[in-house]
Amino acid sequence: MNVFTKRLKEERAQLGVTQKQMAEKLNIPVDTYKNYESNGLRNCEPNIDTLWKIADVFNVTVDYLIGREK
């Protein structure tokens, strides 16, 4: 599991929302969000705009989400 996938799951759990609720907050299909968390066969990753939205929802930095912090 990569850092992004791990942090996405952890932050969503801390926020106490479902994958469906996150998808709604981000205005994306729930299957797309599920792929972000599962790092599925398509190796689906969000575009930069969606990554910023995810960071805003969790009140963290993009650097934190992708494991690029010091």
PDB file of N, CA, C and O in Angstrom, chain B, residues numbered from 101:
ATOM      1  N   MET B 101       0.852  -1.178   0.000  1.00  0.00           N
ATOM      2  CA  MET B 101       0.000   0.000   0.000  1.00  0.00           C
ATOM      3  C   MET B 101       0.897   1.241   0.000  1.00  0.00           C
ATOM      4  O   MET B 101       1.819   1.354   0.809  1.00  0.00           O
ATOM      5  N   ASN B 102       0.616   2.156  -0.909  1.00  0.00           N
ATOM      6  CA  ASN B 102       1.439   3.361  -0.953  1.00  0.00           C
ATOM      7  C   ASN B 102       0.983   4.371   0.109  1.00  0.00           C
ATOM      8  O   ASN B 102      -0.084   4.226   0.705  1.00  0.00           O
ATOM      9  N   VAL B 103       1.794   5.370   0.325  1.00  0.00           N
ATOM     10  CA  VAL B 103       1.530   6.365   1.376  1.00  0.00           C
ATOM     11  C   VAL B 103       0.209   7.073   1.133  1.00  0.00           C
ATOM     12  O   VAL B 103      -0.569   7.263   2.068  1.00  0.00           O
ATOM     13  N   PHE B 104      -0.058   7.466  -0.106  1.00  0.00           N
ATOM     14  CA  PHE B 104      -1.296   8.186  -0.410  1.00  0.00           C
ATOM     15  C   PHE B 104      -2.514   7.347  -0.041  1.00  0.00           C
ATOM     16  O   PHE B 104      -3.432   7.834   0.621  1.00  0.00           O
ATOM     17  N   THR B 105      -2.522   6.097  -0.465  1.00  0.00           N
ATOM     18  CA  THR B 105      -3.655   5.208  -0.178  1.00  0.00           C
ATOM     19  C   THR B 105      -3.847   5.048   1.323  1.00  0.00           C
ATOM     20  O   THR B 105      -4.969   5.125   1.824  1.00  0.00           O
ATOM     21  N   LYS B 106      -2.767   4.829   2.028  1.00  0.00           N
ATOM     22  CA  LYS B 106      -2.820   4.655   3.484  1.00  0.00           C
ATOM     23  C   LYS B 106      -3.359   5.906   4.171  1.00  0.00           C
ATOM     24  O   LYS B 106      -4.228   5.810   5.038  1.00  0.00           O
ATOM     25  N   ARG B 107      -2.862   7.052   3.798  1.00  0.00           N
ATOM     26  CA  ARG B 107      -3.299   8.297   4.443  1.00  0.00           C
ATOM     27  C   ARG B 107      -4.734   8.644   4.082  1.00  0.00           C
ATOM     28  O   ARG B 107      -5.473   9.179   4.908  1.00  0.00           O
ATOM     29  N   LEU B 108      -5.125   8.346   2.867  1.00  0.00           N
ATOM     30  CA  LEU B 108      -6.501   8.600   2.445  1.00  0.00           C
ATOM     31  C   LEU B 108      -7.466   7.818   3.331  1.00  0.00           C
ATOM     32  O   LEU B 108      -8.464   8.366   3.798  1.00  0.00           O
ATOM     33  N   LYS B 109      -7.174   6.545   3.562  1.00  0.00           N
ATOM     34  CA  LYS B 109      -8.016   5.703   4.410  1.00  0.00           C
ATOM     35  C   LYS B 109      -8.009   6.202   5.852  1.00  0.00           C
ATOM     36  O   LYS B 109      -9.059   6.287   6.489  1.00  0.00           O
ATOM     37  N   GLU B 110      -6.826   6.532   6.361  1.00  0.00           N
ATOM     38  CA  GLU B 110      -6.711   6.992   7.752  1.00  0.00           C
ATOM     39  C   GLU B 110      -7.472   8.290   7.971  1.00  0.00           C
ATOM     40  O   GLU B 110      -8.212   8.423   8.946  1.00  0.00           O
ATOM     41  N   GLU B 111      -7.296   9.232   7.084  1.00  0.00           N
ATOM     42  CA  GLU B 111      -7.938  10.537   7.245  1.00  0.00           C
ATOM     43  C   GLU B 111      -9.453  10.423   7.117  1.00  0.00           C
ATOM     44  O   GLU B 111     -10.189  11.083   7.849  1.00  0.00           O
ATOM     45  N   ARG B 112      -9.914   9.600   6.201  1.00  0.00           N
ATOM     46  CA  ARG B 112     -11.364   9.421   6.055  1.00  0.00           C
ATOM     47  C   ARG B 112     -11.947   8.791   7.306  1.00  0.00           C
ATOM     48  O   ARG B 112     -13.024   9.181   7.759  1.00  0.00           O
ATOM     49  N   ALA B 113     -11.240   7.817   7.866  1.00  0.00           N
ATOM     50  CA  ALA B 113     -11.706   7.160   9.094  1.00  0.00           C
ATOM     51  C   ALA B 113     -11.762   8.164  10.245  1.00  0.00           C
ATOM     52  O   ALA B 113     -12.714   8.163  11.025  1.00  0.00           O
ATOM     53  N   GLN B 114     -10.748   9.016  10.350  1.00  0.00           N
ATOM     54  CA  GLN B 114     -10.739  10.025  11.412  1.00  0.00           C
ATOM     55  C   GLN B 114     -11.884  11.020  11.244  1.00  0.00           C
ATOM     56  O   GLN B 114     -12.450  11.498  12.228  1.00  0.00           O
ATOM     57  N   LEU B 115     -12.215  11.322  10.014  1.00  0.00           N
ATOM     58  CA  LEU B 115     -13.317  12.241   9.738  1.00  0.00           C
ATOM     59  C   LEU B 115     -14.669  11.573   9.986  1.00  0.00           C
ATOM     60  O   LEU B 115     -15.670  12.250  10.224  1.00  0.00           O
ATOM     61  N   GLY B 116     -14.689  10.245   9.930  1.00  0.00           N
ATOM     62  CA  GLY B 116     -15.910   9.497  10.203  1.00  0.00           C
ATOM     63  C   GLY B 116     -16.921   9.523   9.069  1.00  0.00           C
ATOM     64  O   GLY B 116     -18.129   9.557   9.301  1.00  0.00           O
ATOM     65  N   VAL B 117     -16.415   9.507   7.838  1.00  0.00           N
ATOM     66  CA  VAL B 117     -17.310   9.501   6.677  1.00  0.00           C
ATOM     67  C   VAL B 117     -17.083   8.250   5.838  1.00  0.00           C
ATOM     68  O   VAL B 117     -16.019   7.633   5.893  1.00  0.00           O
ATOM     69  N   THR B 118     -18.083   7.892   5.071  1.00  0.00           N
ATOM     70  CA  THR B 118     -17.984   6.735   4.187  1.00  0.00           C
ATOM     71  C   THR B 118     -17.298   7.126   2.880  1.00  0.00           C
ATOM     72  O   THR B 118     -17.107   8.307   2.591  1.00  0.00           O
ATOM     73  N   GLN B 119     -16.936   6.121   2.105  1.00  0.00           N
ATOM     74  CA  GLN B 119     -16.373   6.387   0.784  1.00  0.00           C
ATOM     75  C   GLN B 119     -17.388   7.128  -0.083  1.00  0.00           C
ATOM     76  O   GLN B 119     -17.025   8.021  -0.848  1.00  0.00           O
ATOM     77  N   LYS B 120     -18.642   6.759   0.038  1.00  0.00           N
ATOM     78  CA  LYS B 120     -19.689   7.437  -0.741  1.00  0.00           C
ATOM     79  C   LYS B 120     -19.789   8.913  -0.349  1.00  0.00           C
ATOM     80  O   LYS B 120     -19.915   9.779  -1.215  1.00  0.00           O
ATOM     81  N   GLN B 121     -19.735   9.196   0.941  1.00  0.00           N
ATOM     82  CA  GLN B 121     -19.805  10.581   1.400  1.00  0.00           C
ATOM     83  C   GLN B 121     -18.598  11.387   0.909  1.00  0.00           C
ATOM     84  O   GLN B 121     -18.733  12.550   0.530  1.00  0.00           O
ATOM     85  N   MET B 122     -17.426  10.763   0.918  1.00  0.00           N
ATOM     86  CA  MET B 122     -16.240  11.459   0.406  1.00  0.00           C
ATOM     87  C   MET B 122     -16.397  11.759  -1.076  1.00  0.00           C
ATOM     88  O   MET B 122     -16.087  12.862  -1.527  1.00  0.00           O
ATOM     89  N   ALA B 123     -16.875  10.786  -1.830  1.00  0.00           N
ATOM     90  CA  ALA B 123     -17.075  10.996  -3.262  1.00  0.00           C
ATOM     91  C   ALA B 123     -18.042  12.154  -3.509  1.00  0.00           C
ATOM     92  O   ALA B 123     -17.840  12.962  -4.415  1.00  0.00           O
ATOM     93  N   GLU B 124     -19.083  12.221  -2.700  1.00  0.00           N
ATOM     94  CA  GLU B 124     -20.040  13.318  -2.839  1.00  0.00           C
ATOM     95  C   GLU B 124     -19.386  14.657  -2.515  1.00  0.00           C
ATOM     96  O   GLU B 124     -19.618  15.644  -3.214  1.00  0.00           O
ATOM     97  N   LYS B 125     -18.576  14.700  -1.467  1.00  0.00           N
ATOM     98  CA  LYS B 125     -17.882  15.952  -1.102  1.00  0.00           C
ATOM     99  C   LYS B 125     -16.955  16.413  -2.221  1.00  0.00           C
ATOM    100  O   LYS B 125     -16.781  17.610  -2.448  1.00  0.00           O
ATOM    101  N   LEU B 126     -16.363  15.442  -2.917  1.00  0.00           N
ATOM    102  CA  LEU B 126     -15.402  15.754  -3.972  1.00  0.00           C
ATOM    103  C   LEU B 126     -16.061  15.886  -5.346  1.00  0.00           C
ATOM    104  O   LEU B 126     -15.418  16.273  -6.322  1.00  0.00           O
ATOM    105  N   ASN B 127     -17.358  15.557  -5.404  1.00  0.00           N
ATOM    106  CA  ASN B 127     -18.107  15.603  -6.660  1.00  0.00           C
ATOM    107  C   ASN B 127     -17.493  14.688  -7.726  1.00  0.00           C
ATOM    108  O   ASN B 127     -17.301  15.074  -8.879  1.00  0.00           O
ATOM    109  N   ILE B 128     -17.192  13.454  -7.285  1.00  0.00           N
ATOM    110  CA  ILE B 128     -16.656  12.437  -8.188  1.00  0.00           C
ATOM    111  C   ILE B 128     -17.463  11.148  -8.003  1.00  0.00           C
ATOM    112  O   ILE B 128     -18.128  10.987  -6.980  1.00  0.00           O
ATOM    113  N   PRO B 129     -17.419  10.239  -8.961  1.00  0.00           N
ATOM    114  CA  PRO B 129     -18.116   8.960  -8.793  1.00  0.00           C
ATOM    115  C   PRO B 129     -17.527   8.159  -7.626  1.00  0.00           C
ATOM    116  O   PRO B 129     -16.319   8.185  -7.390  1.00  0.00           O
ATOM    117  N   VAL B 130     -18.385   7.458  -6.913  1.00  0.00           N
ATOM    118  CA  VAL B 130     -17.924   6.682  -5.764  1.00  0.00           C
ATOM    119  C   VAL B 130     -16.913   5.616  -6.180  1.00  0.00           C
ATOM    120  O   VAL B 130     -15.979   5.333  -5.431  1.00  0.00           O
ATOM    121  N   ASP B 131     -17.080   5.027  -7.348  1.00  0.00           N
ATOM    122  CA  ASP B 131     -16.118   4.027  -7.817  1.00  0.00           C
ATOM    123  C   ASP B 131     -14.730   4.629  -8.020  1.00  0.00           C
ATOM    124  O   ASP B 131     -13.720   3.968  -7.779  1.00  0.00           O
ATOM    125  N   THR B 132     -14.685   5.861  -8.455  1.00  0.00           N
ATOM    126  CA  THR B 132     -13.401   6.540  -8.614  1.00  0.00           C
ATOM    127  C   THR B 132     -12.740   6.712  -7.253  1.00  0.00           C
ATOM    128  O   THR B 132     -11.550   6.439  -7.099  1.00  0.00           O
ATOM    129  N   TYR B 133     -13.508   7.164  -6.268  1.00  0.00           N
ATOM    130  CA  TYR B 133     -12.941   7.329  -4.926  1.00  0.00           C
ATOM    131  C   TYR B 133     -12.469   5.984  -4.369  1.00  0.00           C
ATOM    132  O   TYR B 133     -11.395   5.898  -3.774  1.00  0.00           O
ATOM    133  N   LYS B 134     -13.264   4.949  -4.560  1.00  0.00           N
ATOM    134  CA  LYS B 134     -12.875   3.614  -4.080  1.00  0.00           C
ATOM    135  C   LYS B 134     -11.556   3.176  -4.709  1.00  0.00           C
ATOM    136  O   LYS B 134     -10.717   2.565  -4.046  1.00  0.00           O
ATOM    137  N   ASN B 135     -11.378   3.488  -5.979  1.00  0.00           N
ATOM    138  CA  ASN B 135     -10.116   3.160  -6.643  1.00  0.00           C
ATOM    139  C   ASN B 135      -8.943   3.923  -6.038  1.00  0.00           C
ATOM    140  O   ASN B 135      -7.843   3.380  -5.937  1.00  0.00           O
ATOM    141  N   TYR B 136      -9.160   5.165  -5.636  1.00  0.00           N
ATOM    142  CA  TYR B 136      -8.088   5.908  -4.977  1.00  0.00           C
ATOM    143  C   TYR B 136      -7.642   5.178  -3.717  1.00  0.00           C
ATOM    144  O   TYR B 136      -6.446   5.060  -3.451  1.00  0.00           O
ATOM    145  N   GLU B 137      -8.595   4.694  -2.952  1.00  0.00           N
ATOM    146  CA  GLU B 137      -8.275   4.032  -1.687  1.00  0.00           C
ATOM    147  C   GLU B 137      -7.727   2.623  -1.865  1.00  0.00           C
ATOM    148  O   GLU B 137      -6.944   2.147  -1.044  1.00  0.00           O
ATOM    149  N   SER B 138      -8.132   1.969  -2.919  1.00  0.00           N
ATOM    150  CA  SER B 138      -7.686   0.583  -3.088  1.00  0.00           C
ATOM    151  C   SER B 138      -6.425   0.477  -3.936  1.00  0.00           C
ATOM    152  O   SER B 138      -5.794  -0.578  -4.002  1.00  0.00           O
ATOM    153  N   ASN B 139      -6.066   1.582  -4.585  1.00  0.00           N
ATOM    154  CA  ASN B 139      -4.935   1.553  -5.515  1.00  0.00           C
ATOM    155  C   ASN B 139      -5.114   0.365  -6.451  1.00  0.00           C
ATOM    156  O   ASN B 139      -4.206  -0.441  -6.658  1.00  0.00           O
ATOM    157  N   GLY B 140      -6.320   0.288  -7.009  1.00  0.00           N
ATOM    158  CA  GLY B 140      -6.765  -0.862  -7.790  1.00  0.00           C
ATOM    159  C   GLY B 140      -5.954  -1.154  -9.034  1.00  0.00           C
ATOM    160  O   GLY B 140      -4.887  -0.581  -9.258  1.00  0.00           O
ATOM    161  N   LEU B 141      -6.472  -2.035  -9.814  1.00  0.00           N
ATOM    162  CA  LEU B 141      -5.773  -2.505 -11.003  1.00  0.00           C
ATOM    163  C   LEU B 141      -5.430  -1.375 -11.959  1.00  0.00           C
ATOM    164  O   LEU B 141      -4.426  -1.438 -12.669  1.00  0.00           O
ATOM    165  N   ARG B 142      -6.250  -0.361 -11.976  1.00  0.00           N
ATOM    166  CA  ARG B 142      -6.004   0.770 -12.886  1.00  0.00           C
ATOM    167  C   ARG B 142      -4.984   1.752 -12.322  1.00  0.00           C
ATOM    168  O   ARG B 142      -4.604   2.711 -12.992  1.00  0.00           O
ATOM    169  N   ASN B 143      -4.543   1.511 -11.087  1.00  0.00           N
ATOM    170  CA  ASN B 143      -3.619   2.430 -10.425  1.00  0.00           C
ATOM    171  C   ASN B 143      -4.152   3.859 -10.536  1.00  0.00           C
ATOM    172  O   ASN B 143      -3.442   4.781 -10.939  1.00  0.00           O
ATOM    173  N   CYS B 144      -5.400   4.008 -10.174  1.00  0.00           N
ATOM    174  CA  CYS B 144      -6.137   5.263 -10.306  1.00  0.00           C
ATOM    175  C   CYS B 144      -5.631   6.291  -9.296  1.00  0.00           C
ATOM    176  O   CYS B 144      -5.592   6.019  -8.096  1.00  0.00           O
ATOM    177  N   GLU B 145      -5.252   7.450  -9.772  1.00  0.00           N
ATOM    178  CA  GLU B 145      -4.804   8.541  -8.913  1.00  0.00           C
ATOM    179  C   GLU B 145      -5.571   9.809  -9.282  1.00  0.00           C
ATOM    180  O   GLU B 145      -5.926  10.011 -10.443  1.00  0.00           O
ATOM    181  N   PRO B 146      -5.823  10.657  -8.290  1.00  0.00           N
ATOM    182  CA  PRO B 146      -6.578  11.885  -8.572  1.00  0.00           C
ATOM    183  C   PRO B 146      -5.744  12.900  -9.350  1.00  0.00           C
ATOM    184  O   PRO B 146      -4.517  12.926  -9.258  1.00  0.00           O
ATOM    185  N   ASN B 147      -6.445  13.734 -10.119  1.00  0.00           N
ATOM    186  CA  ASN B 147      -5.748  14.846 -10.762  1.00  0.00           C
ATOM    187  C   ASN B 147      -5.450  15.895  -9.694  1.00  0.00           C
ATOM    188  O   ASN B 147      -5.916  15.774  -8.561  1.00  0.00           O
ATOM    189  N   ILE B 148      -4.703  16.887 -10.032  1.00  0.00           N
ATOM    190  CA  ILE B 148      -4.237  17.867  -9.042  1.00  0.00           C
ATOM    191  C   ILE B 148      -5.401  18.633  -8.406  1.00  0.00           C
ATOM    192  O   ILE B 148      -5.363  18.916  -7.209  1.00  0.00           O
ATOM    193  N   ASP B 149      -6.419  18.967  -9.173  1.00  0.00           N
ATOM    194  CA  ASP B 149      -7.568  19.679  -8.608  1.00  0.00           C
ATOM    195  C   ASP B 149      -8.269  18.839  -7.548  1.00  0.00           C
ATOM    196  O   ASP B 149      -8.640  19.345  -6.488  1.00  0.00           O
ATOM    197  N   THR B 150      -8.446  17.556  -7.840  1.00  0.00           N
ATOM    198  CA  THR B 150      -9.086  16.665  -6.876  1.00  0.00           C
ATOM    199  C   THR B 150      -8.190  16.452  -5.662  1.00  0.00           C
ATOM    200  O   THR B 150      -8.678  16.370  -4.534  1.00  0.00           O
ATOM    201  N   LEU B 151      -6.900  16.364  -5.885  1.00  0.00           N
ATOM    202  CA  LEU B 151      -5.960  16.214  -4.777  1.00  0.00           C
ATOM    203  C   LEU B 151      -6.048  17.406  -3.827  1.00  0.00           C
ATOM    204  O   LEU B 151      -6.020  17.235  -2.608  1.00  0.00           O
ATOM    205  N   TRP B 152      -6.153  18.600  -4.380  1.00  0.00           N
ATOM    206  CA  TRP B 152      -6.316  19.798  -3.545  1.00  0.00           C
ATOM    207  C   TRP B 152      -7.623  19.741  -2.756  1.00  0.00           C
ATOM    208  O   TRP B 152      -7.661  20.097  -1.578  1.00  0.00           O
ATOM    209  N   LYS B 153      -8.690  19.293  -3.412  1.00  0.00           N
ATOM    210  CA  LYS B 153      -9.983  19.188  -2.727  1.00  0.00           C
ATOM    211  C   LYS B 153      -9.905  18.187  -1.574  1.00  0.00           C
ATOM    212  O   LYS B 153     -10.433  18.438  -0.491  1.00  0.00           O
ATOM    213  N   ILE B 154      -9.247  17.058  -1.812  1.00  0.00           N
ATOM    214  CA  ILE B 154      -9.087  16.050  -0.758  1.00  0.00           C
ATOM    215  C   ILE B 154      -8.331  16.650   0.418  1.00  0.00           C
ATOM    216  O   ILE B 154      -8.735  16.488   1.569  1.00  0.00           O
ATOM    217  N   ALA B 155      -7.244  17.335   0.131  1.00  0.00           N
ATOM    218  CA  ALA B 155      -6.449  17.970   1.195  1.00  0.00           C
ATOM    219  C   ALA B 155      -7.298  18.975   1.967  1.00  0.00           C
ATOM    220  O   ALA B 155      -7.196  19.052   3.191  1.00  0.00           O
ATOM    221  N   ASP B 156      -8.122  19.736   1.282  1.00  0.00           N
ATOM    222  CA  ASP B 156      -8.988  20.717   1.946  1.00  0.00           C
ATOM    223  C   ASP B 156     -10.016  20.038   2.847  1.00  0.00           C
ATOM    224  O   ASP B 156     -10.258  20.491   3.965  1.00  0.00           O
ATOM    225  N   VAL B 157     -10.618  18.957   2.364  1.00  0.00           N
ATOM    226  CA  VAL B 157     -11.610  18.235   3.174  1.00  0.00           C
ATOM    227  C   VAL B 157     -10.974  17.713   4.462  1.00  0.00           C
ATOM    228  O   VAL B 157     -11.580  17.783   5.531  1.00  0.00           O
ATOM    229  N   PHE B 158      -9.755  17.192   4.357  1.00  0.00           N
ATOM    230  CA  PHE B 158      -9.074  16.632   5.525  1.00  0.00           C
ATOM    231  C   PHE B 158      -8.295  17.674   6.319  1.00  0.00           C
ATOM    232  O   PHE B 158      -7.767  17.374   7.390  1.00  0.00           O
ATOM    233  N   ASN B 159      -8.223  18.896   5.797  1.00  0.00           N
ATOM    234  CA  ASN B 159      -7.470  19.970   6.437  1.00  0.00           C
ATOM    235  C   ASN B 159      -6.000  19.583   6.645  1.00  0.00           C
ATOM    236  O   ASN B 159      -5.425  19.770   7.717  1.00  0.00           O
ATOM    237  N   VAL B 160      -5.423  19.038   5.573  1.00  0.00           N
ATOM    238  CA  VAL B 160      -4.003  18.673   5.558  1.00  0.00           C
ATOM    239  C   VAL B 160      -3.392  19.225   4.276  1.00  0.00           C
ATOM    240  O   VAL B 160      -4.103  19.747   3.418  1.00  0.00           O
ATOM    241  N   THR B 161      -2.085  19.108   4.151  1.00  0.00           N
ATOM    242  CA  THR B 161      -1.429  19.558   2.925  1.00  0.00           C
ATOM    243  C   THR B 161      -1.369  18.422   1.911  1.00  0.00           C
ATOM    244  O   THR B 161      -1.444  17.245   2.266  1.00  0.00           O
ATOM    245  N   VAL B 162      -1.233  18.796   0.658  1.00  0.00           N
ATOM    246  CA  VAL B 162      -1.034  17.804  -0.393  1.00  0.00           C
ATOM    247  C   VAL B 162       0.263  17.041  -0.129  1.00  0.00           C
ATOM    248  O   VAL B 162       0.322  15.827  -0.322  1.00  0.00           O
ATOM    249  N   ASP B 163       1.300  17.751   0.311  1.00  0.00           N
ATOM    250  CA  ASP B 163       2.567  17.095   0.628  1.00  0.00           C
ATOM    251  C   ASP B 163       2.374  15.980   1.655  1.00  0.00           C
ATOM    252  O   ASP B 163       2.954  14.903   1.513  1.00  0.00           O
ATOM    253  N   TYR B 164       1.576  16.225   2.673  1.00  0.00           N
ATOM    254  CA  TYR B 164       1.286  15.194   3.671  1.00  0.00           C
ATOM    255  C   TYR B 164       0.614  14.003   3.015  1.00  0.00           C
ATOM    256  O   TYR B 164       1.016  12.863   3.245  1.00  0.00           O
ATOM    257  N   LEU B 165      -0.404  14.251   2.202  1.00  0.00           N
ATOM    258  CA  LEU B 165      -1.151  13.169   1.566  1.00  0.00           C
ATOM    259  C   LEU B 165      -0.262  12.264   0.722  1.00  0.00           C
ATOM    260  O   LEU B 165      -0.456  11.049   0.700  1.00  0.00           O
ATOM    261  N   ILE B 166       0.701  12.842   0.034  1.00  0.00           N
ATOM    262  CA  ILE B 166       1.537  12.042  -0.863  1.00  0.00           C
ATOM    263  C   ILE B 166       2.831  11.584  -0.193  1.00  0.00           C
ATOM    264  O   ILE B 166       3.673  10.950  -0.830  1.00  0.00           O
ATOM    265  N   GLY B 167       2.989  11.906   1.094  1.00  0.00           N
ATOM    266  CA  GLY B 167       4.151  11.429   1.827  1.00  0.00           C
ATOM    267  C   GLY B 167       5.408  12.237   1.604  1.00  0.00           C
ATOM    268  O   GLY B 167       6.521  11.724   1.729  1.00  0.00           O
ATOM    269  N   ARG B 168       5.229  13.496   1.275  1.00  0.00           N
ATOM    270  CA  ARG B 168       6.373  14.352   0.986  1.00  0.00           C
ATOM    271  C   ARG B 168       6.532  15.422   2.059  1.00  0.00           C
ATOM    272  O   ARG B 168       6.618  16.614   1.761  1.00  0.00           O
ATOM    273  N   GLU B 169       6.570  14.981   3.300  1.00  0.00           N
ATOM    274  CA  GLU B 169       6.778  15.946   4.370  1.00  0.00           C
ATOM    275  C   GLU B 169       8.114  15.680   5.021  1.00  0.00           C
ATOM    276  O   GLU B 169       8.708  14.614   4.856  1.00  0.00           O
ATOM    277  N   LYS B 170       8.574  16.666   5.763  1.00  0.00           N
ATOM    278  CA  LYS B 170       9.854  16.510   6.472  1.00  0.00           C
ATOM    279  C   LYS B 170       9.594  16.245   7.929  1.00  0.00           C
ATOM    280  O   LYS B 170      10.536  16.083   8.705  1.00  0.00           O
TER     281      LYS B 170
END
